[in-house]
């Protein structure tokens, strides 16, 4: 949910999103339930209802956890929502993200991110862009603005070159 949104309620935003998803064919949706923000129970019920109505078109998880989530990214076409993972992790997997609403406004975004409002027609247009040949081709050259894989190895390599002698100026004495 967009907890700070004043113009459109979370309920209305989900109606627009789910209405758009009803019209998308040849696509199976993986839903992860919302976090503990305001209105999460309403949103959860709406997602559960969509899943019950379209069981062949959707799967539902309360949470995938980090390992399953990152493993799943290898096999999906794209992401739709307002989660930071669409900006932070998805670009490293060359996956497009339809970023809904203003929740991520002001954050650095790669060229794999398609910003959309929570209006059905805009969501459908963004999904169409996501699947377009030209967008998919451009994904092959996308770089993640949040860095390349292997940061921990680079950090460790750098730390190994730094002398830690004389780092502590205080001397401690045991009595």
Buried (B, 14 or more C-beta within 10 A) or exposed (E): BBEEBEEBBBBEBBBBBBEBBEEBEEEEBBBBBBEEEEBBEBBBEBBEEBBEEBEEBBEBEEEBEEEEBBEBBEEBEBBBBBBEBBBBBBBBBBBBBBBBBBBBEEEEBBBBBBBBBBBBEBBBBBBEBBBEEEBBEBBEEBEBBBEEEEEEEEEEEEEEEEEEEEEEEEEEEEE
